[in-house]
Amino acid sequence: PQSIMWIMSILEVILETLYIVYAIGFLVRSLTTRSPFQPDHLCIITRFPEPGRCKTRLAAAIGNNEAAHLQKQMTELTCRTSRRLQLRRNTVDIDVLYQFSEAHHDDEKQKRMMMEWLGEDLIYTRQKEGDLTVKLLQAFHRQKKGERTVVIGSDIPSISPEILDRAFELLKTHDVVVGRASDGGYYLIGTTHYIPELFTGVAGKAIPWSTDRVFQATMDVCKALKLSVATDLPVLSDIDTKEDLKTWDEALRLERNRDQSRISVIVPVLNEEAHIAKALRSIARSPSHLLEIVAVDGGSKDGTMKVMQQFSKRHGNERIPTTLLTSPKGRAIQQNFGAEQSIGEILVFLHGDTVLPPDFDIYVRDACQSDRFIVGSFMFEIEDDHHALTPWGKKLTEFVTNLRARFLGLPYGDQCLFMKRSAFQNAGGFPNLPFMEDYVFVKTLRRNGLVYVAPISAPTSGRRWKDLGLIKTCLLNQFIIW
């Protein structure tokens, strides 16, 4: 009928107008802040954990395999600490400067291996061949004047997000910041512009790497170049010898003490055989020891239940207890039932076709510990596994959805909502609606606090855009809301 076509045309114009309004607001904000045009850069220098190729001094005492395992754990902890920094300053880019053994020559394969190991949210750059001078020059060479860059190693387990944040703050008033190591070197160095002499030396005097004179030599370079330098960071120890392992043990103890609240991940599913295994694996890759999974099936007719049972047998151990439930169909019904059966102080609602980001639990816990936020979500990203969208359509949809979540405080359920159990209960749970129950639920929650959007994405399947297309899907969402 013509009346329906007329209404759809008006809705399409309104939606396009909203796109423009959101874009203008984003540009205005961008012009008044450093983000996103001048992000801070954190670079982590590390090696892939290959036995016999890393921590060789330590390997002589504990063996090649144990040294490689320690390298793996320390790098993972460093990345986890760096992601915590993003909670404090969400304009930080994290670049991993990695090295493999000579046996690996395929750059793309190496990058895929790094992504599978540490996550797809980080930037990966292969190290150039050469000594530490070459690696540090590589870490800083793309730096533009005014961009703050901090470089650290992966073997300083005592480094904290507070120390990293302090380093970036010091670069607001100094040209250089240096974190002194207990062995006479340094564990952190940052600058506001590219200063190659810090690594090559001046007046014919090279930096004496691997000695106890590295820190002092660096200070001499700063003095010669008349650079303002900040050194008021804690003195920390790296892990090079068997005696240093007590520092590692203490770092592990502190990391475990951070995880005081159990997280229950509620996963409502209905005919998700193609996606559910990937969603569940994204939960299991978290190193946290205080997690549980509660999957609620609404009457699947495919092999969803079988896939979940296989996962439960493989991963449902003491670290990640996994409970499989059934309930009447309806996402709101399934999510509310799962929440009732769970035991965690924090609830995470993960759709069966969405994947949690690496170290998701640190964003969830830190946000829920804040009195400012009542509910949180991750950024929106479409995993276009069905090739349903053009590249511009995908970017536009993600762009507008994330602006909507950040500036209007209205994330979608696809972005994985999380909150304290008390907040969930006070809001009365999800309303029993066939569609957009997440929208109504968030509107109820935000009356009592702010909405937090983590600076990392939770990719969701693009299948619904394949069924209806970009415009029809967006218009349908807006029509249901209005």
C-alpha positions in Angstrom: 0.0 0.0 0.0 1.1 3.6 -0.7 0.7 4.6 2.9 3.2 2.0 4.1 5.7 3.1 1.4 5.2 6.7 2.4 5.9 5.9 6.0 9.0 3.8 5.1 10.3 6.7 3.0 9.9 9.1 5.9 11.7 6.7 8.2 14.6 6.4 5.8 15.0 10.2 5.6 14.9 10.3 9.4 17.6 7.6 9.7 19.8 9.4 7.2 19.4 12.6 9.2 20.4 10.8 12.3 23.6 9.5 10.5 24.5 13.1 9.7 23.8 14.4 13.3 25.9 11.6 14.8 28.7 12.3 12.4 28.7 16.1 13.2 28.7 15.3 16.9 31.6 12.9 16.4 33.6 15.5 14.4 33.0 18.2 16.9 34.3 16.0 19.7 37.3 14.9 17.7 38.3 18.5 17.1 38.2 19.2 20.9 40.1 16.2 22.1 43.2 14.2 21.1 41.1 11.2 20.0 41.1 9.7 17.5 43.7 11.7 15.5 46.4 11.8 18.1 46.2 8.5 20.0 48.8 7.5 22.6 51.0 4.6 21.5 52.1 1.7 23.7 54.6 -0.7 22.2 55.4 -4.1 23.7 58.7 -5.8 22.5 58.4 -9.6 22.8 59.3 -12.9 21.2 57.0 -15.8 20.2 57.4 -18.5 22.9 59.5 -21.1 21.1 61.6 -23.5 23.3 65.2 -22.8 22.9 64.6 -19.4 21.3 63.6 -17.2 24.3 64.8 -16.4 27.8 68.0 -18.3 27.1 69.8 -17.2 30.3 66.8 -18.5 32.4 66.5 -21.6 30.3 69.9 -22.7 31.4 68.5 -23.1 34.9 64.9 -24.2 34.3 65.0 -25.8 30.9 63.9 -24.6 27.4 60.3 -25.7 27.7 59.7 -24.1 31.1 61.4 -20.9 29.8 59.2 -20.8 26.8 56.1 -21.3 28.9 57.2 -18.5 31.2 57.7 -16.3 28.2 54.2 -17.1 27.1 52.7 -16.3 30.5 54.6 -13.1 30.9 53.7 -11.7 27.5 50.0 -12.6 28.2 50.2 -10.8 31.5 51.8 -7.7 29.9 49.0 -7.6 27.3 46.4 -7.9 30.0 48.0 -5.1 31.9 48.1 -3.0 28.8 44.4 -3.6 28.1 43.7 -2.4 31.6 45.5 0.9 30.7 42.9 1.3 28.0 40.3 1.6 30.7 42.2 4.7 32.0 42.9 6.2 28.6 40.9 4.8 25.8 42.9 6.6 23.1 45.8 4.2 23.6 46.9 2.0 20.7 48.8 -1.2 21.7 51.4 -2.4 19.2 53.2 -5.7 19.7 56.7 -5.8 18.2 57.2 -9.5 17.8 60.0 -11.8 16.8 60.0 -15.4 15.6 62.9 -17.8 15.1 64.7 -17.9 11.7 62.7 -21.0 10.9 59.6 -19.0 10.2 59.6 -16.8 7.2 55.9 -16.3 6.3 54.9 -12.9 7.6 51.2 -13.4 7.3 51.4 -16.8 9.0 53.4 -15.3 11.9 50.8 -12.5 12.3 48.0 -15.0 12.3 49.8 -17.0 15.0 50.2 -13.9 17.1 46.6 -13.0 16.7 45.5 -16.4 17.7 47.7 -16.2 20.7 47.2 -12.7 22.0 44.0 -11.5 20.3 42.9 -9.6 17.2 42.5 -6.2 19.0 46.2 -5.5 19.1 48.5 -4.1 16.3 51.2 -6.6 15.3 54.6 -5.6 13.7 57.4 -8.0 13.0 60.8 -6.9 14.4 63.6 -6.0 12.1 66.8 -8.0 12.3 69.4 -6.5 14.5 70.2 -5.6 18.1 68.2 -3.7 20.7 69.1 -0.4 19.0 67.4 -1.5 15.8 64.3 -2.7 17.7 63.9 0.5 19.7 64.4 2.7 16.6 61.7 0.6 14.8 59.3 1.1 17.7 59.7 4.9 17.6 60.3 5.6 13.9 56.7 6.2 12.9 56.2 8.7 15.7 55.0 12.2 14.8 55.7 15.2 16.9 53.2 15.6 19.7 52.3 11.9 19.8 53.3 10.2 23.0 54.9 6.8 22.6 55.9 4.4 25.4 57.9 1.2 24.9 58.2 -1.7 27.3 59.4 -5.3 27.3 57.3 -8.3 28.2 59.5 -9.5 31.1 58.5 -6.9 33.7 55.6 -8.6 35.5 55.4 -6.0 38.2 54.5 -3.2 35.8 50.9 -2.0 36.3 48.4 0.1 34.4 49.0 2.8 37.0 52.7 3.0 36.1 51.9 3.1 32.4 49.3 5.8 32.9 51.8 7.8 35.0 54.4 7.5 32.2 52.0 9.0 29.6 51.0 11.8 32.1 54.7 12.7 32.6 55.1 13.0 28.8 52.7 16.0 28.9 55.4 18.0 30.7 58.6 16.2 29.6 60.3 15.2 26.4 61.4 11.8 27.8 60.2 9.4 30.5 62.3 6.5 31.7 61.5 3.7 34.2 64.7 2.5 35.8 65.3 -1.3 36.2 67.0 -2.7 39.3 69.9 -4.0 37.2 71.0 -0.6 36.0 69.0 -0.7 32.7 65.5 0.5 32.1 62.2 -1.3 31.7 60.2 1.6 30.1 61.1 4.5 27.8 58.7 7.1 26.3 59.1 10.2 24.2 57.0 13.0 22.7 58.9 12.9 19.4 61.4 10.7 17.5 64.8 10.9 19.2 67.1 8.3 17.6 70.1 9.4 19.7 68.5 7.9 22.8 69.4 4.5 21.2 72.3 5.2 19.0 74.2 7.4 21.5 75.9 10.8 20.9 79.5 12.0 20.3 80.6 8.6 19.2 79.5 6.9 22.5 77.1 4.0 21.9 74.6 2.8 24.5 76.2 -0.1 26.4 73.3 -2.5 26.1 73.2 -5.5 28.5 75.3 -3.7 31.2 74.4 -1.9 34.4 75.3 1.4 32.7 72.4 1.7 30.3 70.2 4.0 32.4 73.1 6.4 33.2 74.2 6.4 29.5 70.6 7.3 28.6 70.6 10.1 31.1 73.8 11.4 29.6 72.2 11.5 26.2 69.2 13.5 27.5 71.6 16.0 29.1 73.7 16.4 26.0 70.5 17.0 23.9 69.0 19.3 26.5 65.9 17.1 26.8 63.6 17.3 29.8 63.4 13.8 31.3 61.2 12.3 34.0 62.4 9.4 36.0 60.0 9.4 39.0 58.6 5.9 38.3 59.1 2.9 40.6 62.3 0.9 40.1 61.3 -2.6 38.9 63.0 -5.9 38.2 62.9 -8.0 35.0 63.0 -11.8 34.9 66.4 -13.0 33.6 67.6 -15.5 36.2 66.2 -18.2 38.4 66.5 -15.9 41.4 64.2 -13.4 39.7 61.3 -15.9 39.7 60.2 -14.7 43.1 59.2 -11.5 41.4 57.1 -13.5 39.0 55.4 -15.4 41.8 54.5 -12.2 43.5 53.1 -10.7 40.3 50.9 -13.8 39.8 49.6 -13.5 43.4 48.7 -9.9 42.8 46.9 -10.8 39.5 44.9 -13.4 41.2 43.9 -11.0 44.0 42.4 -8.7 41.3 39.8 -11.3 40.5 37.5 -11.1 43.6 34.1 -11.2 41.9 32.8 -14.3 40.0 31.4 -13.6 36.5 28.5 -15.5 35.2 28.2 -15.5 31.4 24.6 -16.2 30.4 24.3 -17.4 26.8 20.8 -17.7 25.3 20.7 -19.9 22.2 18.3 -21.1 19.6 19.6 -23.0 16.5 23.1 -21.7 16.9 25.0 -24.8 15.8 27.2 -22.8 13.4 28.2 -20.1 15.9 28.0 -21.3 19.5 31.3 -23.2 19.6 33.2 -20.0 18.7 31.2 -18.0 21.3 31.9 -20.4 24.1 35.6 -20.7 23.2 35.9 -16.9 23.5 34.8 -17.2 27.1 37.2 -20.1 27.9 40.3 -18.3 26.6 40.1 -15.9 29.6 42.7 -16.8 32.2 40.4 -15.8 35.1 39.7 -18.5 37.6 36.3 -16.9 38.7 34.1 -17.6 35.7 31.0 -19.7 35.0 29.0 -20.3 31.9 25.3 -20.8 31.9 23.9 -21.7 28.4 20.1 -21.7 28.0 18.6 -23.4 25.0 15.2 -22.3 23.8 14.3 -25.5 21.9 16.9 -25.8 19.1 16.2 -28.1 16.3 19.7 -28.4 15.0 22.9 -29.6 16.7 23.3 -26.7 19.1 22.8 -28.8 22.2 25.3 -31.4 21.0 28.0 -28.8 20.4 27.4 -27.3 23.9 27.7 -30.7 25.5 31.0 -31.4 23.7 32.3 -28.0 24.9 31.1 -28.8 28.5 33.0 -32.1 28.5 36.2 -30.5 27.1 36.2 -27.1 29.0 33.6 -27.4 31.8 36.2 -28.1 34.4 36.8 -26.6 37.9 38.1 -23.4 36.4 35.1 -22.7 34.2 32.0 -24.6 35.4 29.5 -24.9 32.6 25.7 -25.4 33.1 23.4 -26.3 30.2 19.8 -25.5 30.7 16.6 -25.5 28.6 13.6 -23.1 28.8 10.7 -21.8 26.8 11.7 -19.9 23.6 12.3 -16.2 23.9 15.6 -14.4 24.5 14.3 -12.4 27.4 12.9 -15.5 29.1 16.1 -17.5 28.5 18.3 -14.7 29.8 16.3 -14.2 32.9 16.2 -17.9 33.6 19.9 -18.2 33.2 20.5 -15.3 35.5 18.3 -16.9 38.2 20.3 -20.2 37.9 23.8 -18.5 38.0 25.9 -17.7 41.1 28.1 -14.8 39.9 28.1 -11.3 41.5 28.5 -10.0 37.9 26.3 -11.0 35.0 27.4 -11.0 31.3 24.8 -11.6 28.6 26.4 -13.0 25.5 24.3 -13.8 22.3 25.1 -17.1 20.8 26.4 -15.6 17.5 28.7 -13.0 19.3 32.4 -13.5 20.3 33.8 -11.9 23.5 37.1 -10.0 23.1 40.4 -11.2 24.7 40.7 -10.5 28.4 37.0 -9.4 28.4 36.8 -10.0 32.1 39.1 -7.1 33.0 36.8 -4.6 31.3 33.8 -6.2 32.9 35.2 -6.2 36.4 36.8 -2.8 36.3 33.5 -1.2 35.0 31.4 -3.0 37.6 33.7 -1.9 40.4 33.0 1.7 39.6 30.1 3.5 41.2 29.6 5.6 38.1 28.4 2.9 35.8 25.2 0.9 36.1 25.6 -1.2 32.9 28.3 -1.8 30.3 28.9 -3.2 26.8 31.6 -3.6 24.3 31.9 -1.8 21.0 29.9 -3.0 18.1 31.6 -4.9 15.2 30.1 -6.9 12.4 31.9 -10.2 11.6 30.7 -10.3 8.0 30.9 -14.1 7.7 27.9 -14.0 5.4 29.3 -11.3 3.1 26.0 -9.4 3.6 27.4 -5.9 3.6 29.6 -3.8 1.4 32.8 -2.5 3.2 31.3 1.0 3.4 27.9 -0.4 4.7 29.7 -2.4 7.4 31.8 0.6 8.5 28.8 3.0 8.5 26.7 0.6 10.5 29.5 0.1 13.1 30.2 3.8 13.2 26.7 4.9 13.9 25.9 2.0 16.3 29.0 2.9 18.4 28.2 6.6 18.4 24.7 5.7 19.6 26.1 3.6 22.4 28.6 6.1 23.5 26.7 9.4 23.2 23.1 8.3 23.8 23.9 5.4 26.2 21.9 2.9 24.2 24.0 -0.2 23.2 22.4 -3.2 21.6 22.3 -6.6 23.1 24.7 -7.7 20.3 27.3 -5.7 22.1 27.2 -8.0 25.1 25.6 -6.3 28.1 27.1 -6.7 31.6 26.2 -5.4 35.0 26.2 -6.3 38.7 23.6 -8.8 39.8 22.1 -6.2 42.1 21.5 -3.8 39.2 19.9 -6.6 37.1 17.6 -7.5 39.9 16.7 -3.9 40.8 15.7 -3.4 37.1 13.5 -6.4 37.2 15.4 -8.3 34.5 14.7 -8.2 30.8 11.1 -7.4 29.9 9.3 -10.2 28.2 9.2 -8.8 24.7 9.7 -10.6 21.4 12.1 -7.9 20.1 14.4 -5.1 21.4 14.2 -6.4 25.0 17.8 -5.2 25.4 16.8 -1.6 24.4 14.0 -1.4 26.9 16.2 -3.0 29.6 19.1 -0.5 29.1 16.7 2.4 29.1 15.5 1.2 32.5 19.0 0.7 33.9 20.4 4.0 32.8 18.0 5.9 35.0 20.2 4.9 37.9 23.7 5.4 36.4 25.9 5.8 33.3 26.4 3.4 30.5 30.0 2.2 30.0 31.3 1.2 26.5 34.6 -0.7 26.6 37.2 0.4 24.1 37.3 -3.0 22.5 34.8 -4.8 20.2 32.7 -8.0 20.5 32.3 -9.2 16.9 28.8 -10.4 16.1 27.6 -12.4 13.0 26.4 -10.4 10.0 23.7 -13.0 9.1 20.7 -10.7 9.9 22.0 -8.1 7.4 22.1 -10.9 4.8 18.4 -11.7 5.3 17.1 -8.1 5.1 19.9 -5.9 3.9 21.4 -2.8 5.5 18.6 -0.3 5.0 15.7 -2.6 5.9 17.5 -3.9 9.0 18.3 -0.4 10.3 14.8 0.8 9.5 13.2 -2.2 11.2 15.2 -1.5 14.3 14.2 2.2 14.4 10.6 1.3 13.6 10.4 -1.1 16.6 12.1 1.5 18.9 9.7 4.3 17.8 
